[in-house]
Amino acid sequence: MKRSYVFALLPVIALTVMAGVLAAGCGGKRDYGRDLQEAAEKAVAAGSFHAQFNAVITPLEGASGMGLTAQGDAWLDMDPAAAEARLTVLGMEISLRYTGEAVYLQMGGEWYEVPSSTLREMGLGKGTLAAAMDVLASAPEILSSASTVSETGSKRVGDHECTELAVSLDLEAVAGMEAVRKLAEELGMSQEELASFLADADPEMSVCVQRDEPVIRQMFVAFSTELPDLGGLMGLGLLPEKARVEITLDLPEYGMEVEVQPPADAKPFQGF
């Protein structure tokens, strides 16, 4: 099993934390564990969210390859599982769609359906994305494993004044949960390998929560990882094999209707 395959897992953990971390910041101490559980249930009940994201990839010391940034928007519906993303990376405009267990990619004005063989090269089997959705739906259980949640300051996100929280999870407990184990199996990992990988990733997480209402407005996650070989997929062969990844999500909207249709003119994807 190639460890770079679990590159797909860390954003899922990040989104899980985003979906559930909650605290009010208007003075006084709070039982953050209780708030986490309540917030996770509310976030799962919303069923969908819109995220504005910025990702930065930086080579680890001694690793060859170049850094990379990507910015864009994503919309996710957990039931039925569907997602759409529009991003800019290396000056290219890219769109992605996931619906009906199929993945579509748009580059250069053309839509392509990405075959299962290409997804397998990235460590994504047919059931991987469905398993990722199950992890998101398990946010209440996952967030009951938060080891620490502490207030670190105030921050304005968009039009909202927020409380910033530092969050740590019991990674061994998370790795042992049924939904997370199933996702790890899809990625070719044992529970022990997953726990070791999460520890080696040295994750860092923070969340900004609206002060006057229990709504998450920003989430930041950073982790170290091996990256999948995308050279044959999108001409990104200069990506570092080992890198620090930092992802910032701004969350302006929850509970919206997400309609994702397969492109009518999608061609079979054969690489670029």
C-alpha positions in Angstrom: 0.0 0.0 0.0 1.4 3.3 -1.0 1.1 5.9 1.9 0.4 8.7 -0.6 -3.0 7.2 -1.2 -4.2 8.5 2.1 -3.8 12.1 0.8 -7.5 11.7 0.2 -8.2 11.1 3.9 -6.9 14.2 5.5 -9.3 16.6 3.9 -12.1 14.4 5.0 -10.9 14.6 8.6 -10.6 18.3 8.2 -14.2 18.6 6.9 -15.4 16.4 9.7 -13.9 18.8 12.3 -15.3 21.8 10.3 -18.7 20.2 10.3 -18.8 19.8 14.1 -16.5 22.1 16.1 -18.6 24.7 17.9 -18.3 27.1 20.8 -19.9 30.5 21.8 -17.4 33.3 22.4 -19.2 36.0 24.3 -17.5 35.5 27.7 -17.4 32.8 30.4 -16.1 29.3 30.2 -17.9 26.8 28.1 -18.1 23.0 28.1 -16.5 22.7 24.7 -17.0 18.9 24.6 -20.7 19.3 25.0 -20.7 22.0 22.4 -18.8 19.8 20.0 -21.4 17.0 20.2 -24.3 19.4 19.8 -22.8 21.2 16.9 -21.8 18.0 15.1 -25.4 16.8 15.2 -26.7 20.2 13.8 -24.1 20.3 11.1 -24.9 16.8 9.9 -28.6 17.7 10.0 -28.0 20.6 7.7 -26.9 18.1 5.1 -24.9 20.4 2.8 -22.5 23.3 2.8 -20.6 25.8 0.6 -16.9 26.3 1.2 -14.5 28.9 -0.2 -11.1 27.3 0.1 -7.4 28.1 -0.2 -4.8 25.3 -0.2 -1.0 25.7 0.0 1.4 22.9 -0.7 5.0 23.4 0.5 7.8 20.9 0.0 9.2 19.5 3.2 12.8 20.1 4.0 15.0 18.0 1.6 12.1 17.1 -0.7 12.4 18.0 -4.4 9.5 19.6 -6.3 7.7 22.9 -6.4 5.2 24.5 -4.1 1.6 24.9 -5.2 -1.5 27.0 -4.3 -5.1 26.4 -5.3 -8.2 28.6 -4.6 -11.8 28.1 -5.3 -15.3 27.1 -4.2 -16.9 23.8 -3.4 -20.5 22.7 -2.7 -21.2 19.4 -1.0 -24.4 17.4 -0.4 -24.1 14.4 1.8 -27.4 12.7 0.9 -27.5 11.8 -1.9 -23.7 12.1 -2.2 -22.9 14.9 -4.7 -20.3 17.6 -4.9 -19.1 20.3 -7.3 -15.9 22.4 -7.1 -14.4 25.2 -9.2 -10.8 26.1 -8.6 -7.7 27.8 -10.0 -4.4 25.9 -9.9 -1.2 26.8 -11.8 -3.2 29.4 -13.6 -5.7 26.9 -14.9 -9.4 27.0 -14.3 -10.6 23.5 -13.3 -14.1 22.2 -12.4 -14.9 18.9 -10.7 -18.2 17.1 -10.3 -19.2 14.0 -8.4 -22.6 12.5 -8.8 -24.0 9.1 -9.3 -20.7 7.6 -8.1 -19.0 9.1 -11.2 -16.3 11.8 -11.3 -16.1 14.5 -14.0 -13.3 16.9 -14.7 -13.4 20.1 -16.9 -10.2 21.6 -18.2 -9.7 23.8 -21.3 -13.4 24.1 -21.8 -13.9 20.3 -22.2 -15.6 17.9 -19.8 -14.1 14.5 -19.2 -15.4 11.5 -17.3 -12.6 10.1 -15.1 -12.5 6.3 -15.3 -12.2 4.1 -12.3 -8.7 3.0 -13.4 -7.4 6.6 -13.1 -9.1 6.9 -9.7 -7.4 3.7 -8.5 -4.0 5.2 -9.5 -4.8 8.0 -7.0 -5.8 5.5 -4.4 -9.5 6.1 -4.8 -11.7 3.0 -5.3 -15.4 3.1 -6.3 -16.5 3.1 -2.7 -14.0 5.7 -1.4 -16.1 8.8 -1.8 -19.2 7.1 -0.4 -17.1 6.0 2.6 -15.9 9.6 3.0 -19.5 10.8 3.2 -20.2 8.2 6.0 -17.2 9.7 7.9 -18.8 13.1 7.7 -22.1 11.7 8.9 -20.3 10.2 11.8 -19.1 13.6 13.0 -20.9 13.4 16.4 -19.0 10.2 17.3 -15.7 11.5 15.9 -15.9 14.8 17.8 -16.6 13.1 21.1 -13.0 12.1 20.8 -11.7 15.7 20.9 -8.9 15.8 23.5 -8.7 19.6 23.8 -10.6 22.6 22.6 -9.2 26.0 23.7 -10.0 29.6 22.8 -7.1 31.3 21.2 -8.5 34.7 20.3 -10.9 36.7 18.1 -11.1 37.0 14.3 -13.4 38.6 11.7 -14.4 36.2 8.9 -16.4 37.9 6.2 -19.1 39.9 8.0 -18.9 37.9 11.2 -17.0 38.4 14.4 -15.8 35.0 15.5 -14.1 33.2 18.3 -11.0 31.2 17.2 -10.5 27.8 18.7 -7.6 25.4 18.7 -8.8 21.8 18.4 -7.0 18.5 19.0 -8.4 15.0 18.4 -7.6 11.7 20.0 -6.2 10.2 16.8 -6.0 6.7 18.0 -9.7 6.8 19.0 -10.7 8.3 15.7 -8.8 5.6 13.8 -10.7 2.9 15.6 -14.2 4.2 14.7 -16.2 2.1 12.3 -16.8 4.7 9.6 -13.1 5.8 9.7 -12.0 2.2 9.5 -14.1 1.6 6.4 -12.6 4.6 4.7 -9.1 3.4 5.6 -9.9 0.0 4.1 -11.0 1.7 0.9 -7.6 3.4 0.9 -5.7 0.1 1.5 -4.8 0.8 5.2 -5.1 -1.2 8.4 -6.3 0.5 11.6 -2.7 0.5 12.9 -1.4 2.0 9.7 -4.0 4.7 9.8 -3.2 5.6 13.4 0.5 5.8 12.6 -0.1 7.9 9.5 -2.3 10.4 11.4 0.3 10.7 14.1 3.1 11.2 11.6 1.1 13.8 9.8 1.5 16.2 12.7 -2.0 17.7 12.2 -2.8 21.3 13.3 -6.4 22.5 13.4 -8.3 25.7 14.3 -11.9 26.8 13.9 -13.5 30.2 13.9 -17.1 30.3 15.3 -19.5 33.2 15.0 -19.8 35.0 18.3 -23.6 35.7 18.3 -24.7 32.4 16.8 -23.4 28.8 16.8 -22.1 28.8 13.2 -18.7 27.8 12.0 -17.3 30.4 9.6 -13.7 29.3 9.1 -11.6 26.2 9.5 -7.9 25.8 9.1 -6.1 22.4 8.9 -2.4 21.7 8.3 -0.7 18.3 7.9 2.4 16.7 6.5 1.9 13.9 3.9 3.2 12.1 0.9 1.5 13.3 -2.3 0.1 11.0 -5.0 1.9 10.9 -8.3 -0.3 13.2 -10.5 2.3 13.6 -13.3 0.4 11.2 -15.6 -3.0 12.7 -14.7 -2.7 16.5 -15.0 0.9 17.2 -15.8 1.8 18.0 -12.2 4.9 15.9 -12.1 6.8 18.6 -10.3 4.8 18.3 -7.1 6.9 17.3 -4.1 6.7 13.7 -2.9 6.6 14.9 0.7 4.9 18.2 1.6 3.2 20.3 4.3 -0.4 21.0 3.2 -2.4 23.9 4.6 -6.1 24.3 3.9 -8.3 27.2 4.9 -12.1 26.9 4.5 -14.5 29.8 4.7 -18.1 28.7 5.2 -20.6 31.2 4.1 -23.6 28.9 3.8 -25.1 25.7 5.1 -28.2 23.7 4.2 -28.6 24.9 0.6 -29.8 22.7 -2.3 -26.9 21.3 -4.2 -27.8 20.2 -7.8 -25.0 18.4 -9.6 -25.7 17.0 -13.1 -23.4 14.9 -15.2 -22.1 16.9 -18.2 -24.0 15.8 -21.3 -20.9 16.1 -23.5 -18.3 14.4 -21.3 -15.5 12.6 -23.1 -13.6 9.6 -21.8 -10.6 10.9 -19.9 -7.3 9.7 -21.4 -4.8 12.2 -19.8 -3.4 15.4 -21.1 
